[in-house]
C-alpha cells in the first residue's frame, strides 16, 4: 500500500486479570489445560491463542473474550519496512 500499511496486533489483559484474581501462570495454565510457558507467551504478546484457548481464558476470568483480547493497529511507516 502506498503511504504505509495498516498493521494490527493482538493485545491482551491476561496478566492484569491474573493479578486481580490472584492466580499464578501455572494455576491459570492448569485451569485451561495449557502449559505455563503458553501463558507467559500469551502475556508477552509472542503467541496468539486459538479461539478455544481464548474462550477458556475468558471463562476462567468470567469476562467476555473481547474484554481480554483486542486488536490494536496503526499505519506502519515506510521506514519500518
N, C-alpha and C positions, 0 to 999 in steps of 0.2 A: 504494500500500500504506500502510496505517496504521502509524505508527511508523518510517517511513523505508523506503527502497527498497534492495534489495541491488544493489550496483554492482560489476561485475568489470572489471578492467583486465589487459591483456596485458603482462607484464614479460618482459624477456629478459636474457641474459648474453652477447650478441654482442660488446660492447666488451671484456669480460674475456677471452673466448676469442680474440679477435683479438690482444690483448696477449700472451696465453700463447703463441700460435703466431707471433708477430711479423709479423703481416700488417697492411698499411695498409687503409684503407677502399677505396681504388682497387684494390688487389690482390684483396681478397675479392670486390668487385663483378665484376671480370673473371672470376674463377673460377665465379661463379654466373650470369653473363650479365645483370647488372643495372648500374645506374649507381651511382657513388659517393654521389650525393645520396640514393638509395634506402637505402643502408646507413646513412647519417647519420640519416635519418628513423626507421628501424627502431630504431637505438640510442637515440634520444631518446624513443622510445615514441609518436612522432607518426604512425606508419604501421604497420599490422598486415600482415605479409606473407601472401601466398597460401600455401596448403598446399604447393604445388610449390616456391615460393621457400624456405619454412621447411625443407623436406626437403633442398633443395640446400645450405643453410647447415649443416644437421646433418651432411650427408655430408662437407663440407669439413673440419669440426672432428672428424669421427669420433665423434660423440656422438649419443645418442638425442635426438630433437626435444624431448622433454619435459624434458631437462636444459638446454635452451637457452631455451625459451619456457614460461611458466607463467601461469595465470590467478590473480590475487590479487584478493580482493574484501572488501567490508565493507559495513556499513549506511551509507547516506547520511543525514546529519542533516536534519531538517526545514528547518533554517536554510540548508542548502547548495543548496536548490532555487531 
